[in-house]
Amino acid sequence: MKRVAVLASGRGSNLQALLDAAGRQLPAEIAVVISDRPQAMALARAARVGVPASFCDPRGLRREEHDSRIAKICEEHRVDAIALAGYMRILSPVLVDRFPGRILNVHPSLLPSFPGLEAQRQALEHGVKVTGATVHLVDVGLDTGPIVLQEAVPVHEADTVATLSERILAAEHRIYPRALALLLGGAVRIESRRTHLAGE
Ligand code: GRF
C-alpha cells in the first residue's frame, strides 16, 4: 500500500476527501498529516481517524529549516508522495528536490489563470464565465508546476466568492483523489510542462 503525507494549514476539506477515498478509489494510506498551524482543523480531522497528526512550528525558522523538518517527518513515515491541501507556504528546493515529481497541490482555478491567493475572487473580478479546479505537480514556483487534472466550473450571474468557492471545492474533492491515484499508480509521465496520463 502506497503511503501519503498531507500538508494542510486550515480547514482540511481536501484532506477529508483524501481520507474518505483512501483504501477505496485511492489505493493508498494517509500516513501522516502535517500542519504549520497548531489550530488547523486538518490536524483534528487526522486525529479523529487515528492518522498521526504533526504540528511543525515555522516560527523562528528559515524556510529551508522548516522544510527540512517536514522532509524528515515525511521520510520517517516512509511516504511515497506528498499532497498539499490548503497549505499556505511555498516550498523550497530542500523539500521539492527530496521528492521529485511526487508532490501535488490543488488550486481553485484553471491554472495558469489566477494563481496565488483568492483565486475565486480573482475569477469573479475578472469576469470569466468558466473557472475551475486544478491539481498540479509542485515545483518551487507559485502554482506553476505541470498540470495533472483540471475540472471546469461555470460562473453563475448571481455568484459571490462564497457560492463560487463552494462549487469549485466540490470539483477539487472529485479530482484530487483521482490525480493522486494516477500519480501513485505510475500513470503520470512528465514531458517538459506536459503530463501524459496512462488510462485516462
Ligand atoms: C482549497 O480551495 C484549495 O484549493 C486551496 O485552499 C483551499 C483549502 O481548502 N489551495 P481545505 O483546507 O482543503 O478545505
Residues whose N, C-alpha, C, O or C-beta is under 5 A from the ligand:
A	BS01	GRF	G10 R11 G12 S13 N14 L15 A85 G86 V106 H107 P108
